[in-house]
Amino acid sequence: MIQFIDTKKENLIAAKLSGKLNEENLKTIHKQIHRIIDKGHKVDFYFEMEDFEGYTIKGFWEDIKTDVAHIKDYGKIAFVGNEKWQEWAAKATDFFTGSEAKYFEAKNKEQAMTWINL
């Protein structure tokens, strides 16, 4: 499930993620990405992961397709969570993309918000 967080920053997609993300969830994020890049901006992300289990198979595939299509459109990505695998996912994102991705433990959520300018 995705619960978007309202923000005044026009190039930021901020959301709380929980459960498993499916294909429709990722299509919703994809629309948000286009809304931002159509204005000529790089897309920043802020994701709070609470009880986040990952993706359905179709959701994972949709995420890969979106990332491949927009890899050069991404700016900073802040991941906030409490699971080791989430930290590894953030490191992989940082390594495989041209974006700057950082993982923050949930107790450091305010630091993540400052880093992403939320």
All heavy atoms as an XYZ file, in Angstrom:
983
protein
N       0.841     -1.178      0.000
C       0.000      0.000      0.000
C       0.887      1.243      0.000
O       1.943      1.258      0.609
C      -0.896      0.001      1.235
C      -1.853      1.177      1.237
S      -3.022      1.092      2.605
C      -2.301      2.317      3.661
N       0.424      2.245     -0.688
C       1.114      3.533     -0.733
C       0.199      4.594     -0.150
O      -0.964      4.706     -0.545
C       1.474      3.940     -2.172
C       2.433      2.946     -2.789
C       2.069      5.338     -2.198
C       2.763      3.242     -4.224
N       0.734      5.341      0.781
C       0.027      6.501      1.317
C       0.918      7.705      1.039
O       1.986      7.852      1.646
C      -0.219      6.338      2.818
C      -0.926      7.516      3.436
C      -1.038      7.366      4.949
O      -0.575      6.396      5.550
N      -1.648      8.350      5.570
N       0.506      8.542      0.086
C       1.313      9.699     -0.269
C       1.291     10.733      0.843
O       0.277     10.914      1.520
C       0.830     10.314     -1.591
C       1.165      9.460     -2.781
C       0.197      8.668     -3.377
C       2.454      9.434     -3.288
C       0.507      7.864     -4.456
C       2.775      8.629     -4.375
C       1.800      7.850     -4.959
N       2.421     11.397      1.012
C       2.585     12.449      2.012
C       2.587     13.774      1.265
O       3.382     13.959      0.327
C       3.913     12.271      2.778
C       3.947     10.915      3.487
C       4.128     13.412      3.762
C       5.317     10.543      4.041
N       1.712     14.688      1.668
C       1.675     16.008      1.039
C       2.959     16.759      1.340
O       3.465     16.741      2.459
C       0.480     16.822      1.543
C      -0.836     16.343      0.971
O      -0.830     15.773     -0.134
O      -1.874     16.539      1.633
N       3.461     17.420      0.311
C       4.680     18.205      0.458
C       4.596     19.421     -0.446
O       3.916     19.396     -1.465
C       5.924     17.353      0.116
O       7.067     18.200      0.104
C       5.805     16.664     -1.211
N       5.283     20.460     -0.081
C       5.298     21.691     -0.880
C       6.374     21.626     -1.975
O       6.412     22.446     -2.863
C       5.578     22.895      0.019
C       4.602     23.043      1.170
C       3.466     23.946      0.809
C       2.605     24.243      2.019
N       1.342     23.565      1.986
N       7.240     20.648     -1.898
C       8.347     20.516     -2.849
C       7.822     19.865     -4.120
O       7.420     18.706     -4.113
C       9.458     19.687     -2.203
C      10.751     19.721     -2.947
C      11.846     18.999     -2.167
C      13.093     18.915     -3.008
N      14.126     18.116     -2.380
N       7.845     20.594     -5.233
C       7.188     20.109     -6.451
C       7.908     18.973     -7.160
O       7.322     18.304     -7.997
C       6.906     21.260     -7.414
C       8.113     21.881     -8.053
C       7.742     22.968     -9.048
O       6.617     23.486     -9.010
O       8.591     23.279     -9.884
N       9.180     18.717     -6.818
C       9.882     17.622     -7.480
C      10.055     16.402     -6.565
O      10.832     15.512     -6.868
C      11.258     18.080     -7.982
C      12.239     18.297     -6.853
O      11.898     18.875     -5.827
N      13.460     17.854     -7.037
N       9.307     16.350     -5.464
C       9.452     15.272     -4.488
C       8.212     14.382     -4.439
O       7.093     14.874     -4.326
C       9.697     15.859     -3.090
C       9.787     14.868     -1.935
C      11.006     13.969     -2.075
C       9.805     15.602     -0.603
N       8.452     13.075     -4.532
C       7.399     12.094     -4.281
C       7.684     11.527     -2.900
O       8.731     10.910     -2.681
C       7.390     10.975     -5.333
C       7.076     11.554     -6.713
C       6.390      9.882     -4.947
C       7.215     10.560     -7.855
N       6.789     11.782     -1.962
C       6.954     11.314     -0.585
C       5.795     10.380     -0.259
O       4.638     10.685     -0.559
C       6.977     12.496      0.380
N       6.131      9.230      0.344
C       5.081      8.251      0.625
C       5.483      7.321      1.763
O       6.667      7.094      2.012
C       4.785      7.426     -0.621
N       4.456      6.790      2.415
C       4.625      5.719      3.390
C       4.269      4.426      2.672
O       3.232      4.334      2.020
C       3.716      5.928      4.589
C       4.095      7.137      5.419
C       3.202      7.292      6.627
C       3.616      8.526      7.406
N       2.833      8.689      8.627
N       5.154      3.436      2.777
C       4.952      2.157      2.118
C       4.708      1.087      3.173
O       5.428      1.022      4.167
C       6.184      1.774      1.297
C       6.718      2.816      0.313
C       7.967      2.280     -0.385
C       5.664      3.207     -0.691
N       3.701      0.254      2.930
C       3.438     -0.864      3.834
C       2.890     -2.034      3.022
O       2.446     -1.870      1.884
C       2.434     -0.462      4.924
O       1.200     -0.096      4.354
N       2.954     -3.222      3.612
C       2.490     -4.411      2.909
C       3.310     -4.663      1.663
O       4.501     -4.398      1.628
N       2.659     -5.174      0.625
C       3.324     -5.432     -0.658
C       2.790     -4.470     -1.710
O       1.580     -4.279     -1.817
C       3.066     -6.869     -1.117
C       3.883     -7.880     -0.376
C       3.840     -9.218     -1.083
C       4.823    -10.146     -0.416
N       5.032    -11.356     -1.191
N       3.700     -3.889     -2.482
C       3.291     -3.004     -3.566
C       2.955     -3.840     -4.785
O       3.686     -4.760     -5.143
C       4.409     -2.020     -3.902
C       4.827     -1.061     -2.789
C       5.864     -0.085     -3.320
C       3.642     -0.329     -2.205
N       1.846     -3.477     -5.427
C       1.422     -4.203     -6.620
C       1.601     -3.324     -7.864
O       2.054     -2.185     -7.783
C      -0.025     -4.703     -6.461
C      -1.014     -3.568     -6.296
O      -0.823     -2.471     -6.817
N      -2.083     -3.823     -5.565
N       1.221     -3.878     -8.994
C       1.380     -3.192    -10.276
C       0.667     -1.836    -10.289
O       1.219     -0.840    -10.762
C       0.841     -4.096    -11.381
C       1.005     -3.563    -12.771
C       0.468     -4.527    -13.822
O      -0.330     -5.435    -13.482
O       0.853     -4.367    -14.984
N      -0.531     -1.764     -9.760
C      -1.282     -0.505     -9.749
C      -0.600      0.547     -8.884
O      -0.587      1.725     -9.235
C      -2.729     -0.742     -9.291
C      -3.564     -1.496    -10.298
C      -3.565     -0.845    -11.676
O      -3.778      0.382    -11.784
O      -3.333     -1.569    -12.668
N      -0.042      0.123     -7.743
C       0.698      1.061     -6.896
C       1.840      1.702     -7.675
O       2.053      2.914     -7.615
C       1.290      0.359     -5.668
C       0.259     -0.217     -4.728
O       0.459     -1.318     -4.207
N      -0.825      0.480     -4.483
N       2.585      0.874     -8.411
C       3.732      1.374     -9.160
C       3.311      2.242    -10.328
O       3.984      3.220    -10.664
C       4.616      0.220     -9.621
C       5.636     -0.257     -8.583
C       6.649      0.790     -8.263
C       5.058     -0.834     -7.345
N       2.194      1.936    -10.954
C       1.685      2.791    -12.035
C       1.309      4.169    -11.496
O       1.502      5.179    -12.170
C       0.503      2.125    -12.739
C       0.940      0.990    -13.641
C      -0.223      0.360    -14.366
C       0.273     -0.752    -15.299
N      -0.806     -1.367    -16.052
N       0.802      4.223    -10.289
C       0.469      5.501     -9.652
C       1.734      6.331     -9.433
O       1.755      7.534     -9.710
C      -0.252      5.267     -8.306
O      -1.440      4.528     -8.545
C      -0.595      6.575     -7.625
N       2.795      5.685     -8.960
C       4.069      6.393     -8.776
C       4.612      6.840    -10.135
O       5.117      7.960    -10.266
C       5.090      5.495     -8.043
C       4.660      5.299     -6.588
C       6.492      6.121     -8.096
C       5.527      4.340     -5.804
N       4.481      6.003    -11.152
C       4.962      6.342    -12.495
C       4.284      7.619    -13.001
O       4.930      8.494    -13.600
C       4.729      5.165    -13.431
C       5.532      5.225    -14.686
N       5.487      4.248    -15.631
C       6.408      6.142    -15.166
C       6.283      4.571    -16.638
N       6.852      5.715    -16.371
N       2.992      7.755    -12.767
C       2.274      8.980    -13.169
C       2.853     10.194    -12.451
O       2.989     11.266    -13.047
C       0.785      8.844    -12.864
C       0.062      7.900    -13.782
C      -1.400      7.775    -13.375
C      -2.083      6.654    -14.136
N      -3.455      6.424    -13.678
N       3.177     10.031    -11.170
C       3.765     11.133    -10.403
C       5.141     11.509    -10.969
O       5.489     12.688    -11.042
C       3.905     10.734     -8.923
C       2.603     10.485     -8.204
C       1.878     11.779     -7.908
O       2.476     12.841     -7.816
N       0.567     11.696     -7.757
N       5.904     10.508    -11.366
C       7.220     10.762    -11.963
C       7.056     11.611    -13.226
O       7.757     12.611    -13.407
C       7.944      9.431    -12.281
C       8.357      8.735    -10.985
C       9.152      9.672    -13.199
C       8.816      7.296    -11.171
N       6.109     11.247    -14.082
C       5.880     12.015    -15.314
C       5.412     13.432    -15.023
O       5.815     14.373    -15.720
C       4.889     11.289    -16.226
C       5.550     10.267    -17.081
N       6.201     10.568    -18.240
C       5.697      8.929    -16.903
C       6.712      9.482    -18.758
N       6.427      8.463    -17.960
N       4.610     13.602    -14.011
C       4.148     14.942    -13.631
C       5.344     15.839    -13.315
O       5.370     17.022    -13.692
C       3.205     14.844    -12.422
C       2.672     16.173    -11.929
C       1.844     16.026    -10.653
N       2.534     15.334     -9.574
C       3.429     15.896     -8.752
N       3.767     17.155     -8.911
N       3.985     15.190     -7.786
N       6.350     15.293    -12.676
C       7.532     16.067    -12.274
C       8.489     16.278    -13.446
O       8.936     17.407    -13.690
C       8.240     15.382    -11.091
C       7.319     15.432     -9.848
C       9.592     16.019    -10.802
C       7.756     14.536     -8.708
N       8.796     15.221    -14.197
C       9.775     15.383    -15.283
C       9.211     16.220    -16.428
O       9.965     16.893    -17.123
C      10.335     14.032    -15.793
C       9.251     13.141    -16.371
C      11.130     13.344    -14.720
C       9.780     11.870    -17.025
N       7.887     16.222    -16.587
C       7.278     17.071    -17.618
C       7.477     18.550    -17.313
O       7.381     19.392    -18.205
C       5.789     16.759    -17.773
C       5.540     15.424    -18.468
O       6.497     14.840    -19.016
O       4.382     14.951    -18.440
N       7.776     18.884    -16.043
C       8.069     20.262    -15.642
C       9.567     20.556    -15.715
O      10.006     21.636    -15.350
C       7.569     20.513    -14.222
C       6.065     20.485    -14.101
C       5.640     20.715    -12.668
C       4.124     20.635    -12.538
N       3.691     20.817    -11.148
N      10.353     19.565    -16.162
C      11.782     19.770    -16.337
C      12.629     19.518    -15.104
O      13.781     19.941    -15.049
N      12.078     18.831    -14.105
C      12.805     18.574    -12.860
C      13.296     17.132    -12.770
O      12.700     16.232    -13.351
C      11.898     18.812    -11.641
C      11.370     20.193    -11.538
N      12.162     21.286    -11.260
C      10.111     20.667    -11.645
C      11.413     22.367    -11.214
N      10.161     22.024    -11.448
N      14.345     16.914    -11.986
C      14.718     15.570    -11.544
C      13.766     15.203    -10.412
O      13.271     16.067     -9.694
C      16.151     15.541    -11.039
C      17.167     15.685    -12.150
C      18.190     14.609    -12.021
C      19.181     14.720    -13.157
N      19.451     13.454    -13.751
N      13.515     13.919    -10.246
C      12.564     13.439     -9.246
C      13.316     12.996     -7.995
O      14.209     12.156     -8.063
C      11.728     12.257     -9.783
C      10.700     11.818     -8.759
C      11.074     12.623    -11.104
N      12.956     13.586     -6.854
C      13.455     13.134     -5.562
C      12.373     12.266     -4.919
O      11.173     12.465     -5.167
C      13.762     14.308     -4.632
C      14.987     15.106     -5.060
O      15.808     14.588     -5.842
O      15.129     16.255     -4.598
N      12.814     11.312     -4.093
C      11.882     10.404     -3.419
C      12.170     10.367     -1.922
O      13.329     10.401     -1.514
C      12.033      8.971     -3.945
C      11.706      8.793     -5.387
C      12.692      8.879     -6.355
C      10.403      8.506     -5.792
C      12.403      8.690     -7.691
C      10.110      8.317     -7.131
C      11.105      8.414     -8.078
N      11.103     10.248     -1.146
C      11.196     10.010      0.294
C      10.232      8.873      0.598
O       9.026      9.013      0.398
C      10.804     11.267      1.080
C      10.696     11.031      2.555
C      11.821     11.082      3.375
C       9.467     10.748      3.146
C      11.719     10.854      4.737
C       9.358     10.519      4.499
C      10.487     10.570      5.290
O      10.381     10.343      6.648
N      10.778      7.725      1.040
C       9.950      6.561      1.331
C      10.118      6.133      2.780
O      11.223      5.797      3.197
C      10.319      5.378      0.428
C      10.006      5.579     -1.023
C      10.990      5.398     -1.981
C       8.735      5.940     -1.440
C      10.718      5.557     -3.335
C       8.443      6.109     -2.792
C       9.436      5.924     -3.730
N       9.020      6.169      3.529
C       8.985      5.610      4.884
C       8.422      4.205      4.764
O       7.314      4.016      4.267
C       8.062      6.431      5.792
C       8.648      7.696      6.297
C       7.707      8.413      7.263
O       6.857      7.762      7.914
O       7.824      9.646      7.363
N       9.191      3.233      5.210
C       8.785      1.830      5.080
C       8.444      1.272      6.460
O       9.333      1.062      7.282
C       9.909      1.032      4.421
C      10.249      1.550      3.038
S      11.697      0.761      2.289
C      13.008      1.500      3.252
N       7.158      1.074      6.690
C       6.694      0.503      7.952
C       5.853     -0.725      7.635
O       4.874     -0.630      6.900
C       5.863      1.524      8.731
C       5.484      1.036     10.101
C       4.784      2.104     10.921
O       5.235      3.264     10.899
O       3.786      1.775     11.568
N       6.257     -1.857      8.132
C       5.609     -3.134      7.796
C       5.616     -3.371      6.285
O       4.702     -3.965      5.729
C       4.178     -3.190      8.343
C       4.129     -3.103      9.856
O       5.032     -3.673     10.507
O       3.219     -2.459     10.387
N       6.652     -2.872      5.640
C       6.800     -3.015      4.190
C       7.396     -4.381      3.890
O       8.440     -4.746      4.415
C       7.683     -1.900      3.631
C       7.899     -1.962      2.149
C       6.822     -1.970      1.274
C       9.174     -2.006      1.625
C       7.017     -2.021     -0.097
C       9.391     -2.051      0.256
C       8.311     -2.057     -0.605
N       6.725     -5.145      3.021
C       7.128     -6.512      2.709
C       7.747     -6.654      1.323
O       8.148     -7.744      0.935
C       5.914     -7.438      2.826
C       5.299     -7.447      4.208
C       3.962     -8.170      4.245
O       3.614     -8.845      3.249
O       3.272     -8.050      5.264
N       7.769     -5.581      0.546
C       8.328     -5.641     -0.799
C       7.252     -5.517     -1.862
O       6.343     -4.706     -1.746
N       7.342     -6.361     -2.883
C       6.473     -6.248     -4.050
C       5.797     -7.580     -4.371
O       6.344     -8.638     -4.104
C       7.301     -5.879     -5.293
C       8.112     -4.629     -5.173
C       9.411     -4.668     -4.663
C       7.601     -3.412     -5.575
C      10.171     -3.515     -4.567
C       8.342     -2.267     -5.482
C       9.632     -2.316     -4.975
O      10.378     -1.179     -4.876
N       4.656     -7.477     -5.036
C       4.131     -8.646     -5.727
C       5.026     -8.841     -6.952
O       5.812     -7.944     -7.309
C       2.674     -8.434     -6.187
O       2.646     -7.375     -7.152
C       1.747     -8.111     -5.017
N       4.919     -9.954     -7.635
C       5.746    -10.186     -8.824
C       5.466     -9.128     -9.896
O       6.391     -8.550    -10.467
C       5.530    -11.610     -9.374
C       6.110    -12.617     -8.378
C       6.159    -11.784    -10.748
C       5.809    -14.065     -8.685
N       4.193     -8.857    -10.149
C       3.850     -7.837    -11.152
C       4.280     -6.449    -10.700
O       4.686     -5.616    -11.510
C       2.356     -7.868    -11.456
C       1.949     -9.065    -12.275
C       0.474     -9.011    -12.631
C       0.108    -10.193    -13.506
N      -1.298    -10.161    -13.916
N       4.201     -6.185     -9.407
C       4.652     -4.903     -8.872
C       6.152     -4.726     -9.043
O       6.632     -3.653     -9.429
N       6.909     -5.796     -8.776
C       8.360     -5.756     -8.945
C       8.721     -5.498    -10.404
O       9.585     -4.675    -10.709
C       8.981     -7.065     -8.447
C      10.469     -7.094     -8.527
C      11.236     -6.279     -7.711
C      11.117     -7.931     -9.423
C      12.630     -6.293     -7.779
C      12.502     -7.961     -9.501
C      13.263     -7.139     -8.678
N       8.055     -6.181    -11.306
C       8.313     -5.993    -12.733
C       7.992     -4.562    -13.154
O       8.747     -3.934    -13.903
C       7.525     -7.010    -13.551
C       7.726     -6.863    -15.032
C       6.783     -6.556    -15.953
C       8.960     -7.012    -15.753
N       7.350     -6.489    -17.215
C       8.693     -6.769    -17.112
C      10.263     -7.306    -15.372
C       9.671     -6.824    -18.092
C      11.245     -7.367    -16.362
C      10.935     -7.117    -17.696
N       6.887     -4.022    -12.686
C       6.512     -2.646    -13.015
C       7.551     -1.657    -12.476
O       7.899     -0.678    -13.138
C       5.125     -2.325    -12.455
C       4.561     -1.014    -12.918
C       4.269     -0.956    -14.414
O       3.967     -2.000    -15.027
O       4.341      0.152    -14.981
N       8.071     -1.923    -11.291
C       9.100     -1.064    -10.697
C      10.364     -1.091    -11.548
O      10.957     -0.046    -11.825
C       9.397     -1.508     -9.266
C      10.297     -0.525     -8.528
O      10.080      0.698     -8.652
O      11.217     -0.981     -7.829
N      10.776     -2.259    -11.986
C      11.968     -2.376    -12.827
C      11.775     -1.612    -14.135
O      12.648     -0.857    -14.569
C      12.309     -3.855    -13.093
C      12.838     -4.498    -11.812
C      13.335     -3.984    -14.223
C      13.030     -5.989    -11.906
N      10.623     -1.788    -14.776
C      10.353     -1.092    -16.047
C      10.403      0.427    -15.848
O      10.979      1.144    -16.678
C       8.994     -1.501    -16.611
C       8.934     -2.908    -17.119
C       7.661     -3.224    -17.888
C       6.414     -2.857    -17.159
N       5.173     -3.244    -17.830
N       9.805      0.897    -14.773
C       9.790      2.336    -14.494
C      11.194      2.849    -14.249
O      11.598      3.885    -14.794
C       8.884      2.636    -13.279
O       7.559      2.205    -13.578
C       8.868      4.119    -12.952
N      11.953      2.129    -13.432
C      13.315      2.572    -13.131
C      14.202      2.589    -14.374
O      14.969      3.530    -14.576
C      13.935      1.685    -12.047
C      13.335      1.937    -10.676
O      12.627      2.953    -10.500
O      13.567      1.111     -9.783
N      14.093      1.581    -15.222
C      14.891      1.540    -16.447
C      14.525      2.727    -17.347
O      15.395      3.381    -17.926
C      14.708      0.197    -17.183
C      15.277      0.251    -18.599
C      15.359     -0.925    -16.389
N      13.246      3.033    -17.436
C      12.790      4.128    -18.299
C      13.204      5.501    -17.773
O      13.384      6.436    -18.552
C      11.270      4.065    -18.460
N      13.362      5.634    -16.455
C      13.574      6.961    -15.865
C      14.838      7.086    -15.026
O      14.985      8.053    -14.285
C      12.362      7.328    -15.007
C      11.118      7.464    -15.807
N      10.926      8.493    -16.703
C      10.026      6.680    -15.880
C       9.741      8.341    -17.288
N       9.182      7.243    -16.817
N      15.749      6.167    -15.148
C      16.931      6.125    -14.290
C      17.688      7.455    -14.277
O      18.199      7.882    -13.249
C      17.850      4.942    -14.680
C      18.727      4.551    -13.511
C      18.656      5.222    -15.902
C      18.030      3.692    -12.524
N      17.721      8.155    -15.385
C      18.433      9.438    -15.459
C      17.590     10.600    -14.952
O      18.090     11.717    -14.832
C      18.897      9.690    -16.884
C      19.880      8.629    -17.363
C      20.750      9.141    -18.456
C      21.681      8.104    -19.007
N      22.692      7.597    -18.187
N      16.332     10.336    -14.636
C      15.428     11.384    -14.163
C      15.390     11.479    -12.636
O      14.708     12.336    -12.086
C      14.006     11.129    -14.669
C      13.922     11.163    -16.184
O      14.569     12.037    -16.799
O      13.214     10.321    -16.751
N      16.105     10.592    -11.955
C      16.051     10.551    -10.491
C      17.160     11.395     -9.875
O      18.285     11.412    -10.354
C      16.194      9.118     -9.984
C      15.073      8.178    -10.377
C      15.217      6.816    -10.203
C      13.882      8.636    -10.926
C      14.207      5.929    -10.552
C      12.875      7.759    -11.284
C      13.043      6.409    -11.098
O      12.054      5.534    -11.443
N      16.807     12.060     -8.775
C      17.772     12.834     -7.997
C      18.099     12.093     -6.713
O      18.626     10.987     -6.738
N      17.715     12.668     -5.587
C      17.973     12.057     -4.283
C      16.845     11.103     -3.901
O      15.678     11.372     -4.206
C      18.075     13.139     -3.210
C      19.294     14.009     -3.314
C      19.186     15.160     -2.332
C      20.341     15.175     -1.377
N      20.217     16.267     -0.398
N      17.212     10.035     -3.209
C      16.224      9.069     -2.735
C      16.523      8.754     -1.276
O      17.619      8.265     -0.961
C      16.247      7.768     -3.554
C      16.081      8.063     -5.046
C      15.159      6.813     -3.060
C      16.299      6.855     -5.941
N      15.577      9.044     -0.391
C      15.717      8.738      1.035
C      14.818      7.557      1.377
O      13.616      7.594      1.121
C      15.336      9.948      1.886
N      15.419      6.513      1.928
C      14.690      5.342      2.406
C      14.730      5.358      3.930
O      15.813      5.460      4.514
C      15.357      4.047      1.925
C      15.328      3.826      0.442
C      16.403      4.164     -0.347
C      14.212      3.258     -0.157
C      16.396      3.942     -1.708
C      14.191      3.029     -1.524
C      15.278      3.376     -2.305
N      13.570      5.234      4.558
C      13.492      5.204      6.019
C      12.846      3.892      6.423
O      11.737      3.574      5.981
C      12.663      6.392      6.564
C      12.560      6.325      8.082
C      13.252      7.724      6.113
N      13.540      3.115      7.251
C      12.994      1.828      7.653
C      13.724      1.234      8.843
O      14.515      1.915      9.493
N      13.472     -0.043      9.089
C      14.086     -0.738     10.219
C      14.594     -2.128      9.874
O      14.935     -2.892     10.761
C      13.088     -0.863     11.386
C      13.001      0.416     12.188
O      14.001      1.062     12.459
N      11.784      0.796     12.535
N      14.643     -2.464      8.604
C      15.033     -3.814      8.198
C      16.364     -3.779      7.450
O      16.610     -2.888      6.641
C      13.960     -4.432      7.295
C      12.586     -4.519      7.921
C      12.506     -5.536      9.051
O      13.307     -6.492      9.048
O      11.649     -5.367      9.921
N      17.198     -4.754      7.700
C      18.508     -4.828      7.052
C      18.373     -4.916      5.529
O      19.138     -4.294      4.792
C      19.284     -6.039      7.595
C      20.742     -5.986      7.290
C      21.391     -4.834      8.022
C      22.895     -4.845      7.848
N      23.514     -3.649      8.357
N      17.372     -5.671      5.044
C      17.213     -5.799      3.601
C      16.861     -4.460      2.960
O      17.225     -4.207      1.809
C      16.195     -6.881      3.233
C      14.761     -6.547      3.507
C      14.045     -6.858      4.619
C      13.849     -5.854      2.647
N      12.754     -6.399      4.514
C      12.607     -5.784      3.309
C      13.970     -5.287      1.383
C      11.498     -5.157      2.752
C      12.850     -4.661      0.823
C      11.638     -4.614      1.517
N      16.192     -3.576      3.713
C      15.860     -2.254      3.184
C      17.128     -1.413      3.027
O      17.278     -0.671      2.063
C      14.857     -1.564      4.105
C      13.527     -2.266      4.143
C      12.625     -1.789      5.271
O      13.049     -1.108      6.200
N      11.350     -2.159      5.185
N      18.033     -1.559      3.981
C      19.315     -0.864      3.888
C      20.106     -1.351      2.670
O      20.674     -0.554      1.921
C      20.119     -1.077      5.164
C      21.443     -0.346      5.169
C      22.210     -0.512      6.472
O      21.769     -1.253      7.379
O      23.276      0.117      6.566
N      20.104     -2.664      2.439
C      20.795     -3.226      1.281
C      20.144     -2.756     -0.022
O      20.838     -2.484     -1.003
C      20.826     -4.750      1.348
C      21.878     -5.235      2.296
C      21.690     -5.688      3.567
C      23.280     -5.268      2.062
N      22.896     -6.010      4.133
C      23.897     -5.770      3.229
C      24.086     -4.931      0.983
C      25.270     -5.928      3.340
C      25.461     -5.092      1.096
C      26.030     -5.592      2.265
N      18.831     -2.659     -0.042
C      18.136     -2.174     -1.243
C      18.528     -0.730     -1.544
O      18.728     -0.362     -2.712
C      16.624     -2.301     -1.057
N      18.651      0.083     -0.506
C      19.073      1.475     -0.695
C      20.498      1.537     -1.242
O      20.799      2.333     -2.142
C      18.972      2.242      0.618
N      21.378      0.685     -0.717
C      22.762      0.656     -1.206
C      22.812      0.211     -2.662
O      23.577      0.751     -3.459
C      23.605     -0.266     -0.332
C      23.916      0.338      1.018
C      24.735     -0.607      1.879
C      24.991      0.014      3.240
N      25.761     -0.870      4.116
N      21.998     -0.766     -3.028
C      21.947     -1.228     -4.418
C      21.425     -0.118     -5.325
O      21.948      0.102     -6.428
C      21.077     -2.476     -4.540
N      20.411      0.599     -4.873
C      19.863      1.711     -5.646
C      20.931      2.767     -5.870
O      21.094      3.289     -6.978
C      18.647      2.321     -4.930
O      17.651      1.314     -4.767
C      18.067      3.493     -5.703
N      21.675      3.085     -4.821
C      22.742      4.079     -4.929
C      23.817      3.615     -5.911
O      24.298      4.395     -6.733
C      23.350      4.332     -3.547
C      24.359      5.468     -3.548
O      24.002      6.584     -3.981
O      25.508      5.243     -3.130
N      24.162      2.344     -5.864
C      25.219      1.793     -6.715
C      24.812      1.723     -8.185
O      25.587      2.066     -9.071
C      25.613      0.404     -6.213
C      26.717     -0.225     -6.994
C      28.036      0.167     -6.798
C      26.446     -1.206     -7.942
C      29.069     -0.416     -7.534
C      27.469     -1.792     -8.667
C      28.782     -1.393     -8.469
N      23.575      1.274     -8.444
C      23.159      0.998     -9.821
C      22.514      2.183    -10.532
O      22.195      2.078    -11.708
C      22.204     -0.194     -9.864
C      22.901     -1.500     -9.619
C      22.679     -2.206     -8.455
C      23.789     -2.021    -10.545
C      23.322     -3.413     -8.218
C      24.441     -3.218    -10.328
C      24.210     -3.919     -9.152
N      22.297      3.272     -9.848
C      21.667      4.428    -10.484
C      22.589      5.633    -10.410
O      23.557      5.644     -9.670
C      20.328      4.793     -9.801
O      20.598      5.308     -8.494
C      19.401      3.605     -9.720
N      22.242      6.651    -11.141
C      22.986      7.900    -11.075
C      22.475      8.791     -9.958
O      22.952      9.904     -9.781
N      21.523      8.301     -9.199
C      20.944      9.094     -8.120
C      21.752      8.910     -6.840
O      22.604      8.040     -6.736
C      19.492      8.683     -7.887
O      19.434      7.324     -7.530
N      21.460      9.750     -5.876
C      22.081      9.643     -4.566
C      21.040      9.070     -3.615
O      20.068      9.739     -3.264
C      22.540     11.023     -4.097
C      23.308     11.005     -2.806
C      23.756     12.382     -2.364
O      23.461     13.379     -3.050
O      24.392     12.461     -1.299
N      21.217      7.813     -3.230
C      20.263      7.135     -2.354
C      20.891      6.903     -0.990
O      22.047      6.515     -0.896
C      19.831      5.811     -2.958
N      20.099      7.178      0.056
C      20.564      6.966      1.429
C      19.496      6.257      2.231
O      18.303      6.509      2.049
C      20.876      8.300      2.103
C      22.199      8.896      1.770
C      22.450     10.090      2.670
C      23.908     10.447      2.699
N      24.180     11.513      3.643
N      19.958      5.415      3.139
C      19.075      4.703      4.056
C      19.197      5.335      5.443
O      20.294      5.647      5.898
C      19.461      3.230      4.133
C      18.671      2.458      5.161
C      17.387      2.014      4.874
C      19.204      2.202      6.416
C      16.656      1.308      5.820
C      18.478      1.497      7.359
C      17.211      1.056      7.062
O      16.484      0.368      7.986
N      18.058      5.509      6.085
C      18.003      6.036      7.438
C      17.143      5.098      8.284
O      16.080      4.672      7.836
C      17.357      7.432      7.460
C      18.086      8.453      6.646
C      17.849      8.582      5.286
C      19.013      9.306      7.227
C      18.511      9.538      4.525
C      19.682     10.259      6.484
C      19.433     10.372      5.123
N      17.606      4.785      9.482
C      16.764      4.019     10.394
C      15.592      4.902     10.795
O      15.695      6.131     10.828
C      17.563      3.595     11.621
C      18.590      2.534     11.318
C      19.289      2.033     12.576
O      18.913      2.429     13.692
O      20.215      1.229     12.415
N      14.466      4.270     11.125
C      13.248      5.008     11.460
C      13.477      6.020     12.586
O      12.890      7.098     12.577
C      12.128      4.041     11.825
N      14.342      5.682     13.526
C      14.614      6.612     14.628
C      15.307      7.882     14.137
O      15.329      8.886     14.831
C      15.447      5.929     15.718
C      16.849      5.562     15.286
C      17.603      4.841     16.379
C      19.007      4.468     15.899
N      19.718      3.692     16.889
N      15.847      7.862     12.916
C      16.515      9.024     12.320
C      15.683      9.655     11.203
O      16.223     10.276     10.296
C      17.889      8.614     11.789
C      18.790      8.112     12.884
O      18.775      8.631     13.997
N      19.564      7.089     12.592
N      14.384      9.493     11.294
C      13.470     10.002     10.269
C      13.636     11.511     10.039
O      13.625     11.975      8.902
C      12.031      9.672     10.679
C      10.987     10.129      9.711
C       9.651      9.530     10.052
C       8.810     10.471     10.850
N       7.434     10.006     11.006
N      13.826     12.267     11.109
C      13.990     13.719     10.969
C      15.244     14.056     10.158
O      15.237     14.988      9.351
C      14.054     14.384     12.354
C      12.774     14.259     13.160
C      11.586     14.937     12.502
O      11.762     16.029     11.912
O      10.471     14.380     12.568
N      16.303     13.289     10.350
C      17.532     13.483      9.591
C      17.279     13.224      8.098
O      17.773     13.951      7.240
C      18.619     12.549     10.134
C      19.966     12.727      9.486
C      20.997     11.734     10.026
O      20.684     10.846     10.811
N      22.223     11.876      9.579
N      16.506     12.194      7.803
C      16.159     11.888      6.411
C      15.353     13.023      5.796
O      15.591     13.427      4.648
C      15.374     10.578      6.340
N      14.407     13.559      6.556
C      13.575     14.655      6.055
C      14.428     15.896      5.770
O      14.209     16.579      4.771
C      12.476     14.985      7.064
C      11.422     13.946      7.168
S      10.252     14.391      8.479
C       8.827     13.464      7.967
N      15.382     16.159      6.629
C      16.282     17.298      6.411
C      17.130     17.062      5.171
O      17.292     17.965      4.340
C      17.184     17.500      7.646
O      16.352     17.783      8.778
C      18.162     18.649      7.439
N      17.669     15.850      5.028
C      18.534     15.534      3.891
C      17.800     15.701      2.558
O      18.354     16.185      1.581
C      19.068     14.114      4.052
C      20.013     13.704      2.976
C      21.320     14.087      2.827
C      19.731     12.836      1.875
N      21.856     13.499      1.712
C      20.908     12.731      1.106
C      18.594     12.132      1.474
C      20.981     11.948     -0.046
C      18.671     11.361      0.341
C      19.847     11.281     -0.417
N      16.523     15.307      2.522
C      15.740     15.373      1.287
C      15.017     16.726      1.132
O      14.366     16.980      0.136
C      14.745     14.177      1.200
C      14.341     13.884     -0.254
C      13.511     14.425      2.046
C      15.346     13.161     -1.050
N      15.145     17.585      2.129
C      14.482     18.903      2.146
C      12.966     18.805      2.178
O      12.261     19.494      1.448
C      14.933     19.774      0.965
C      16.393     20.082      0.995
O      16.955     20.386      2.049
N      17.044     20.000     -0.148
N      12.465     17.940      3.011
C      11.013     17.762      3.138
C      10.448     18.780      4.100
O      10.940     18.981      5.167
C      10.700     16.349      3.623
C       9.229     15.992      3.796
C       8.478     16.103      2.471
C       9.090     14.585      4.313
